[in-house]
């Protein structure tokens, strides 16, 4: 957690090793929205690098604000950024325990036998 102005901001790093990009995702809860800003070199992600996400639109895959923005930006279906944004939103809205996220440290996908 970092402090941005008078708000505490959660920060996640996404290492997209398949496409070679590293993204920093910052977010904090403000009222009934999660304010998200993404630092990214990816042109597709830049199209939705600032979002004010309604808390109730992060719960499902259908009718999901983040997934809709990623789709509009023509993100690849295996892009890790939308998933990371949703995890940040769940952290900030209390649907995912910060203690659990801190204990886990990271999420990964391993290509064991390809």
DSSP file (Angstrom, degrees, kcal/mol; ACC not computed):
  #  RESIDUE AA STRUCTURE BP1 BP2  ACC     N-H-->O    O-->H-N    N-H-->O    O-->H-N    TCO  KAPPA ALPHA  PHI   PSI    X-CA   Y-CA   Z-CA
    1    1 A X              0   0    0      0, 0.0     2,-0.3     0, 0.0     9,-0.2   0.000 360.0 360.0 360.0 133.9    0.0    0.0    0.0
    2    2 A X  E     -A    9   0A   0      7,-3.1     7,-4.4     2,-0.0     2,-0.5  -0.870 360.0-115.1-122.4 160.3    1.2    3.5   -0.9
    3    3 A X  E     -A    8   0A   0     -2,-0.3     2,-0.5     5,-0.2     5,-0.2  -0.854  26.5-176.9-100.4 126.8   -0.2    6.8    0.0
    4    4 A X  E >   -A    7   0A   0      3,-3.3     3,-2.1    -2,-0.5     2,-0.4  -0.943  68.6 -47.5-122.6 105.5   -1.5    9.0   -2.9
    5    5 A X  T 3  S-     0   0    0     -2,-0.5    -2,-0.0     1,-0.3     0, 0.0  -0.581 122.0 -27.7  66.7-123.8   -2.7   12.3   -1.6
    6    6 A X  T 3  S+     0   0    0     -2,-0.4     2,-0.4    -3,-0.1    -1,-0.3   0.192 123.6  90.4-106.9  15.9   -4.9   11.4    1.4
    7    7 A X  E <  S-A    4   0A   0     -3,-2.1    -3,-3.3    21,-0.0     2,-0.4  -0.885  74.4-127.3-112.0 143.4   -5.8    8.0    0.0
    8    8 A X  E     -A    3   0A   0     -2,-0.4     2,-0.5    -5,-0.2    21,-0.3  -0.746  30.2-157.3 -82.1 132.8   -4.1    4.6    0.5
    9    9 A X  E     -A    2   0A   0     -7,-4.4    -7,-3.1    -2,-0.4     2,-0.3  -0.945   9.0-142.5-118.9 129.8   -3.4    3.0   -2.8
   10   10 A X  E     -B   27   0B   0     17,-2.9    17,-2.3    -2,-0.5     2,-0.4  -0.659  19.6-159.8 -83.0 145.0   -2.9   -0.7   -3.5
   11   11 A X  E     -B   26   0B   0     -2,-0.3     2,-0.3    15,-0.2    15,-0.2  -0.995  10.3-176.9-131.2 132.5   -0.3   -1.4   -6.2
   12   12 A X  E     -B   25   0B   0     13,-2.7    13,-3.1    -2,-0.4     2,-0.5  -0.935  15.1-145.7-122.5 148.4    0.1   -4.6   -8.2
   13   13 A X  E     -B   24   0B   0     -2,-0.3     2,-0.6    11,-0.2    11,-0.2  -0.963   9.4-160.9-113.5 132.0    2.8   -5.5  -10.7
   14   14 A X  E     -B   23   0B   0      9,-2.8     9,-2.5    -2,-0.5     2,-0.9  -0.957   2.3-162.6-113.9 117.7    2.0   -7.7  -13.7
   15   15 A X  E     -B   22   0B   0     -2,-0.6     2,-1.6     7,-0.2     7,-0.2  -0.842   4.4-169.5 -98.6  98.4    4.8   -9.4  -15.5
   16   16 A X  E >>> +B   21   0B   0      5,-2.7     4,-1.9    -2,-0.9     5,-1.2  -0.625  12.0 172.6 -89.2  80.8    3.4  -10.3  -18.9
   17   17 A X  T 345 +     0   0    0     -2,-1.6    -1,-0.2     1,-0.2     5,-0.1   0.749  69.8  61.3 -67.6 -24.5    6.3  -12.5  -19.9
   18   18 A X  T 345S+     0   0    0      1,-0.2    -1,-0.2    -3,-0.2    -2,-0.1   0.881 119.3  26.2 -69.5 -36.6    4.6  -13.8  -23.1
   19   19 A X  T <45S-     0   0    0     -3,-0.6    -2,-0.2     2,-0.2    -1,-0.2   0.546 108.4-120.5-102.7  -8.9    4.3  -10.3  -24.6
   20   20 A X  T  <5 +     0   0    0     -4,-1.9     2,-0.3     1,-0.3    -3,-0.2   0.594  66.6 129.5  86.1  10.9    7.3   -8.9  -22.8
   21   21 A X  E   < -B   16   0B   0     -5,-1.2    -5,-2.7    19,-0.0     2,-0.4  -0.743  42.9-157.1-102.7 148.7    5.5   -6.1  -20.9
   22   22 A X  E     -B   15   0B   0     -2,-0.3    19,-0.4    -7,-0.2     2,-0.4  -0.992  16.4-168.9-119.0 131.0    5.5   -5.1  -17.3
   23   23 A X  E     -B   14   0B   0     -9,-2.5    -9,-2.8    -2,-0.4     2,-0.5  -0.927  14.2-151.2-122.0 142.8    2.5   -3.2  -16.0
   24   24 A X  E     -BC  13  39B   0     15,-2.3    15,-3.2    -2,-0.4     2,-0.5  -0.972  14.6-163.9-112.0 125.7    2.0   -1.3  -12.6
   25   25 A X  E     -BC  12  38B   0    -13,-3.1   -13,-2.7    -2,-0.5     2,-0.4  -0.947   6.2-174.4-115.3 125.1   -1.6   -1.1  -11.5
   26   26 A X  E     +BC  11  37B   0     11,-3.1    11,-2.7    -2,-0.5     2,-0.3  -0.928  12.1 161.8-117.7 140.6   -2.6    1.3   -8.8
   27   27 A X  E     +BC  10  36B   0    -17,-2.3   -17,-2.9    -2,-0.4     2,-0.3  -0.995  15.4 177.7-159.2 153.6   -6.1    1.5   -7.2
   28   28 A X  E     - C   0  35B   0      7,-1.7     7,-3.1    -2,-0.3     2,-0.4  -0.988  33.8-106.6-152.5 154.3   -8.1    2.8   -4.3
   29   29 A X  E     + C   0  34B   0     -2,-0.3     2,-0.4   -21,-0.3     5,-0.2  -0.669  31.9 176.6 -85.1 133.1  -11.7    2.8   -3.2
   30   30 A X  E >   - C   0  33B   0      3,-3.2     3,-1.4    -2,-0.4     2,-0.3  -0.886  63.3 -51.2-138.0 104.2  -13.6    6.1   -3.5
   31   31 A X  T 3  S-     0   0    0     -2,-0.4    -2,-0.0     1,-0.2    -1,-0.0  -0.522 121.5 -19.5  66.8-127.6  -17.2    5.9   -2.5
   32   32 A X  T 3  S+     0   0    0     -2,-0.3    23,-2.5    -3,-0.1    24,-0.3   0.097 126.7  76.7-100.3  22.9  -18.8    3.1   -4.5
   33   33 A X  E <   -CD  30  54B   0     -3,-1.4    -3,-3.2    21,-0.2     2,-0.6  -0.928  69.7-136.3-130.0 155.3  -16.1    3.0   -7.2
   34   34 A X  E     -CD  29  53B   0     19,-2.4    19,-2.8    -2,-0.3     2,-0.6  -0.963  21.4-146.0-107.7 121.8  -12.5    1.7   -7.4
   35   35 A X  E     -CD  28  52B   0     -7,-3.1    -7,-1.7    -2,-0.6     2,-0.4  -0.803  22.4-173.4 -91.2 120.8  -10.2    4.3   -9.1
   36   36 A X  E     -CD  27  51B   0     15,-3.0    15,-2.5    -2,-0.6     2,-0.4  -0.950  14.0-178.5-122.7 133.7   -7.6    2.4  -11.2
   37   37 A X  E     -CD  26  50B   0    -11,-2.7   -11,-3.1    -2,-0.4     2,-0.5  -0.998  11.1-158.7-128.2 135.5   -4.6    3.8  -13.0
   38   38 A X  E     -C   25   0B   0     11,-2.5     2,-0.6    -2,-0.4   -13,-0.2  -0.958   8.9-154.4-119.7 125.2   -2.3    1.6  -15.0
   39   39 A X  E     +C   24   0B   0    -15,-3.2   -15,-2.3    -2,-0.5     2,-0.3  -0.879  39.3 151.2 -91.9 120.8    1.3    2.4  -16.0
   40   40 A X        -     0   0    0     -2,-0.6   -17,-0.1   -17,-0.2    -2,-0.1  -1.000  53.3-150.3-153.9 146.1    2.0    0.4  -19.1
   41   41 A X  S    S+     0   0    0    -19,-0.4     2,-0.4    -2,-0.3    -1,-0.1   0.518  73.3 105.5 -88.8  -6.7    4.0    0.3  -22.3
   42   42 A X     >  -     0   0    0      1,-0.1     4,-2.0   -20,-0.1    -2,-0.1  -0.609  62.9-151.1 -81.5 125.4    1.2   -1.6  -24.1
   43   43 A X  H  > S+     0   0    0     -2,-0.4     4,-0.7     1,-0.2    -1,-0.1   0.848  96.5  52.0 -63.4 -35.4   -0.9    0.4  -26.5
   44   44 A X  H >4 S+     0   0    0      1,-0.2     3,-0.8     2,-0.2     4,-0.3   0.928 110.9  46.2 -67.9 -44.4   -4.0   -1.8  -26.0
   45   45 A X  H >4 S+     0   0    0      1,-0.2     3,-1.8     2,-0.2    -2,-0.2   0.845 102.7  65.4 -67.3 -33.1   -3.8   -1.4  -22.2
   46   46 A X  H >< S+     0   0    0     -4,-2.0     3,-1.3     1,-0.3    -1,-0.2   0.790  88.6  69.5 -58.4 -26.9   -3.3    2.4  -22.5
   47   47 A X  T << S+     0   0    0     -3,-0.8    -1,-0.3    -4,-0.7    -2,-0.2   0.730 115.7  23.2 -66.5 -21.2   -6.8    2.6  -24.0
   48   48 A X  T <  S+     0   0    0     -3,-1.8    -1,-0.3    -4,-0.3    -2,-0.2  -0.122  82.8 127.5-133.0  39.8   -8.2    1.7  -20.6
   49   49 A X  S <  S+     0   0    0     -3,-1.3   -11,-2.5     1,-0.1     2,-0.4   0.590  72.3  47.5 -78.1 -10.3   -5.4    2.8  -18.3
   50   50 A X  E    S+D   37   0B   0    -13,-0.2     2,-0.3    -4,-0.2   -13,-0.2  -0.987  72.5 163.9-128.5 124.5   -7.7    5.0  -16.2
   51   51 A X  E     -D   36   0B   0    -15,-2.5   -15,-3.0    -2,-0.4     2,-0.6  -0.991  34.3-155.1-139.1 146.9  -11.0    3.6  -14.9
   52   52 A X  E     -D   35   0B   0     -2,-0.3     2,-0.5   -17,-0.2   -17,-0.2  -0.909  32.5-162.3-116.6  97.7  -13.5    4.5  -12.3
   53   53 A X  E     -D   34   0B   0    -19,-2.8   -19,-2.4    -2,-0.6     2,-0.2  -0.712  17.3-126.9 -96.2 120.4  -15.0    1.0  -11.8
   54   54 A X  E >   -D   33   0B   0     -2,-0.5     3,-2.3   -21,-0.2   -21,-0.2  -0.458  20.4-132.9 -62.5 129.6  -18.4    0.5  -10.1
   55   55 A X  G >  S+     0   0    0    -23,-2.5     3,-1.0     1,-0.3    -1,-0.1   0.838 103.9  55.0 -54.9 -37.9  -17.9   -1.9   -7.2
   56   56 A X  G 3  S+     0   0    0    -24,-0.3     3,-0.3     1,-0.2    -1,-0.3   0.502  97.7  66.0 -78.8  -1.4  -21.0   -4.0   -8.2
   57   57 A X  G <  S+     0   0    0     -3,-2.3     8,-1.9     1,-0.2     9,-0.5   0.001  88.8  66.3-107.7  28.7  -19.6   -4.5  -11.7
   58   58 A X  S <  S+     0   0    0     -3,-1.0    -1,-0.2     6,-0.2    -2,-0.1   0.349  78.0  82.6-120.9   2.1  -16.6   -6.6  -10.7
   59   59 A X  S    S+     0   0    0     -3,-0.3     2,-0.2     4,-0.2    -2,-0.1   0.813  90.2  33.0 -85.5 -31.5  -18.3   -9.7   -9.4
   60   60 A X  S    S-     0   0    0      2,-0.3     0, 0.0     3,-0.2     0, 0.0  -0.718  70.9-123.6-120.8 168.8  -19.1  -11.7  -12.5
   61   61 A X  S >  S+     0   0    0     -2,-0.2     3,-0.6     2,-0.1     2,-0.2   0.888  99.9  64.7 -76.7 -42.9  -17.5  -12.4  -15.9
   62   62 A X  T 3  S+     0   0    0      1,-0.2    -2,-0.3    -3,-0.1     3,-0.1  -0.542 112.5  15.2 -77.1 148.7  -20.7  -11.2  -17.7
   63   63 A X  T 3  S+     0   0    0      1,-0.2     2,-0.5    -2,-0.2    -1,-0.2   0.915  90.6 153.4  54.3  46.5  -21.6   -7.6  -17.2
   64   64 A X    <>  -     0   0    0     -3,-0.6     4,-2.6     1,-0.1    -1,-0.2  -0.937  41.9-150.2-113.7 120.3  -18.2   -6.8  -15.9
   65   65 A X  H  > S+     0   0    0     -8,-1.9     4,-2.0    -2,-0.5     5,-0.1   0.892  96.8  45.6 -55.1 -46.5  -16.9   -3.3  -16.3
   66   66 A X  H  > S+     0   0    0     -9,-0.5     4,-2.4     2,-0.2    -1,-0.2   0.926 113.3  48.2 -67.4 -46.5  -13.2   -4.3  -16.6
   67   67 A X  H  > S+     0   0    0      1,-0.2     4,-2.4     2,-0.2    -1,-0.2   0.890 110.8  53.1 -62.5 -39.6  -13.8   -7.2  -19.0
   68   68 A X  H  X S+     0   0    0     -4,-2.6     4,-2.3     2,-0.2    -1,-0.2   0.920 110.0  47.0 -61.5 -44.1  -15.9   -4.9  -21.2
   69   69 A X  H  X S+     0   0    0     -4,-2.0     4,-1.6     2,-0.2    -2,-0.2   0.901 112.2  50.3 -65.0 -40.4  -13.1   -2.3  -21.3
   70   70 A X  H  <>S+     0   0    0     -4,-2.4     5,-2.5     1,-0.2    -1,-0.2   0.897 110.9  49.5 -63.7 -39.9  -10.5   -4.9  -22.2
   71   71 A X  H ><5S+     0   0    0     -4,-2.4     3,-1.5     1,-0.2    -2,-0.2   0.916 108.8  51.8 -65.4 -43.3  -12.8   -6.3  -24.9
   72   72 A X  H 3<5S+     0   0    0     -4,-2.3    -1,-0.2     1,-0.3    -2,-0.2   0.822 109.0  51.5 -61.6 -31.9  -13.3   -2.8  -26.3
   73   73 A X  T 3<5S-     0   0    0     -4,-1.6    -1,-0.3    -5,-0.2    -2,-0.2   0.392 114.6-118.9 -86.2   3.2   -9.5   -2.3  -26.4
   74   74 A X  T < 5 +     0   0    0     -3,-1.5    -3,-0.2     1,-0.2    -2,-0.1   0.858  47.1 178.8  60.4  38.9   -9.1   -5.6  -28.3
   75   75 A X      < -     0   0    0     -5,-2.5    -1,-0.2   -31,-0.1     2,-0.1  -0.370  35.6-101.3 -65.3 149.4   -7.0   -7.2  -25.5
   76   76 A X    >   -     0   0    0      1,-0.1     3,-1.8    -2,-0.0    -1,-0.1  -0.418  27.9-119.5 -66.7 148.2   -5.9  -10.8  -26.1
   77   77 A X  T 3  S+     0   0    0      1,-0.3    -1,-0.1    -2,-0.1    -2,-0.1   0.702 114.1  52.5 -66.5 -17.5   -8.0  -13.3  -24.2
   78   78 A X  T 3  S+     0   0    0      2,-0.0    -1,-0.3     0, 0.0     2,-0.2   0.259  77.7 130.4-101.0  12.9   -4.8  -14.4  -22.4
   79   79 A X    <   -     0   0    0     -3,-1.8     4,-0.5     1,-0.1     3,-0.2  -0.472  47.8-154.5 -66.2 132.7   -3.9  -10.9  -21.2
   80   80 A X  S  > S+     0   0    0     -2,-0.2     4,-2.2     1,-0.2     5,-0.2   0.654  77.2  81.0 -82.8 -16.8   -3.2  -10.9  -17.5
   81   81 A X  H  > S+     0   0    0      1,-0.2     4,-2.8     2,-0.2     5,-0.2   0.924  88.8  49.7 -63.3 -48.6   -4.0   -7.2  -16.9
   82   82 A X  H  > S+     0   0    0      1,-0.2     4,-2.3     2,-0.2    -1,-0.2   0.913 112.6  49.4 -57.3 -40.3   -7.8   -7.5  -16.7
   83   83 A X  H  > S+     0   0    0     -4,-0.5     4,-2.1     2,-0.2    -1,-0.2   0.908 111.6  48.9 -62.8 -42.0   -7.5  -10.3  -14.2
   84   84 A X  H  X S+     0   0    0     -4,-2.2     4,-2.5     2,-0.2    -2,-0.2   0.902 109.4  52.0 -65.5 -40.7   -5.0   -8.3  -12.1
   85   85 A X  H  X S+     0   0    0     -4,-2.8     4,-2.6     1,-0.2    -1,-0.2   0.917 109.8  49.9 -61.4 -42.4   -7.3   -5.2  -12.2
   86   86 A X  H  X S+     0   0    0     -4,-2.3     4,-2.4    -5,-0.2    -1,-0.2   0.884 109.4  51.1 -65.0 -37.9  -10.2   -7.4  -10.9
   87   87 A X  H  X S+     0   0    0     -4,-2.1     4,-2.2     2,-0.2    -1,-0.2   0.918 110.6  49.0 -64.1 -42.1   -8.0   -8.8   -8.1
   88   88 A X  H  X S+     0   0    0     -4,-2.5     4,-2.8     2,-0.2    -2,-0.2   0.922 111.2  50.0 -61.8 -43.6   -7.1   -5.2   -7.1
   89   89 A X  H  X S+     0   0    0     -4,-2.6     4,-2.1     1,-0.2     6,-0.3   0.903 109.9  50.0 -61.9 -41.6  -10.8   -4.2   -7.2
   90   90 A X  H  X>S+     0   0    0     -4,-2.4     6,-1.7     2,-0.2     5,-1.6   0.882 111.6  49.6 -65.3 -37.7  -11.7   -7.2   -5.0
   91   91 A X  H ><5S+     0   0    0     -4,-2.2     3,-0.9     4,-0.2    -2,-0.2   0.959 113.6  44.6 -61.4 -51.1   -8.9   -6.2   -2.6
   92   92 A X  H 3<5S+     0   0    0     -4,-2.8    -2,-0.2     1,-0.2    -1,-0.2   0.789 114.8  47.8 -68.4 -28.5  -10.0   -2.6   -2.4
   93   93 A X  H 3<5S-     0   0    0     -4,-2.1    -1,-0.2    -5,-0.2    -2,-0.2   0.502 114.6-112.5 -91.9  -3.6  -13.7   -3.5   -2.1
   94   94 A X  T <<5S+     0   0    0     -3,-0.9    -3,-0.2    -4,-0.7    -4,-0.1   0.539  86.8 115.4  89.2   6.1  -13.2   -6.1    0.6
   95   95 A X  S   <S+     0   0    0     -5,-1.6     2,-0.4    -6,-0.3    -4,-0.2   0.613  79.9  43.5 -83.0 -12.1  -14.2   -9.1   -1.4
   96   96 A X  S    S-     0   0    0     -6,-1.7    -2,-0.3    -7,-0.1    -1,-0.2  -0.992  94.9-119.0-132.4 124.3  -10.6  -10.5   -1.2
   97   97 A X     >  -     0   0    0     -2,-0.4     4,-2.1     1,-0.2     3,-0.2  -0.415  10.2-146.0 -67.0 129.0   -8.7  -10.3    2.2
   98   98 A X  H  > S+     0   0    0      1,-0.2     4,-2.6     2,-0.2     5,-0.2   0.840 101.2  57.8 -62.7 -32.7   -5.6   -8.2    2.0
   99   99 A X  H  > S+     0   0    0      2,-0.2     4,-2.1     1,-0.2    -1,-0.2   0.880 106.6  48.3 -65.6 -37.0   -4.0  -10.5    4.5
  100  100 A X  H  > S+     0   0    0     -3,-0.2     4,-2.6     2,-0.2    -2,-0.2   0.915 112.5  48.0 -67.7 -43.6   -4.6  -13.5    2.1
  101  101 A X  H  X S+     0   0    0     -4,-2.1     4,-2.5     2,-0.2    -2,-0.2   0.909 112.6  48.7 -63.3 -42.1   -3.1  -11.6   -0.8
  102  102 A X  H  < S+     0   0    0     -4,-2.6    -1,-0.2     2,-0.2    -2,-0.2   0.908 112.4  48.5 -64.9 -40.8   -0.1  -10.5    1.2
  103  103 A X  H  < S+     0   0    0     -4,-2.1    -2,-0.2     1,-0.2    -1,-0.2   0.903 112.8  47.7 -65.0 -41.8    0.4  -14.1    2.4
  104  104 A X  H  < S-     0   0    0     -4,-2.6     2,-1.4     1,-0.2    -2,-0.2   0.888  84.6-169.0 -67.5 -39.9    0.1  -15.5   -1.2
  105  105 A X     <  +     0   0    0     -4,-2.5     2,-0.3    -5,-0.2    -1,-0.2  -0.173  57.9   3.4  80.8 -44.9    2.5  -12.9   -2.6
  106  106 A X        -     0   0    0     -2,-1.4     2,-0.4    -3,-0.1     0, 0.0  -0.982  59.4-129.4-161.9 168.1    1.8  -13.6   -6.2
  107  107 A X        -     0   0    0     -2,-0.3     2,-0.3     2,-0.0    -2,-0.0  -0.972  33.5-178.4-122.0 140.4   -0.3  -15.6   -8.7
  108  108 A X        -     0   0    0     -2,-0.4     2,-0.4     2,-0.0    -2,-0.0  -0.958  26.6-147.1-141.2 160.5    1.5  -17.5  -11.5
  109  109 A X        -     0   0    0     -2,-0.3     2,-0.5     2,-0.0    -2,-0.0  -0.998  21.2-162.3-122.4 126.2    0.9  -19.7  -14.5
  110  110 A X        -     0   0    0     -2,-0.4     2,-1.2     0, 0.0    -2,-0.0  -0.935  15.6-148.6-114.2 130.4    3.5  -22.3  -15.2
  111  111 A X        +     0   0    0     -2,-0.5     3,-0.3     1,-0.2    -2,-0.0  -0.766  29.4 169.2 -93.1  89.7    4.0  -24.0  -18.6
  112  112 A X        +     0   0    0     -2,-1.2     2,-0.5     1,-0.3    -1,-0.2   0.940  66.5  14.6 -74.1 -51.1    5.3  -27.3  -17.2
  113  113 A X              0   0    0      1,-0.1    -1,-0.3     0, 0.0     0, 0.0  -0.879 360.0 360.0-131.4 100.5    5.1  -29.6  -20.3
  114  114 A X              0   0    0     -2,-0.5    -1,-0.1    -3,-0.3    -2,-0.1   0.366 360.0 360.0-123.7 360.0    4.7  -27.9  -23.6
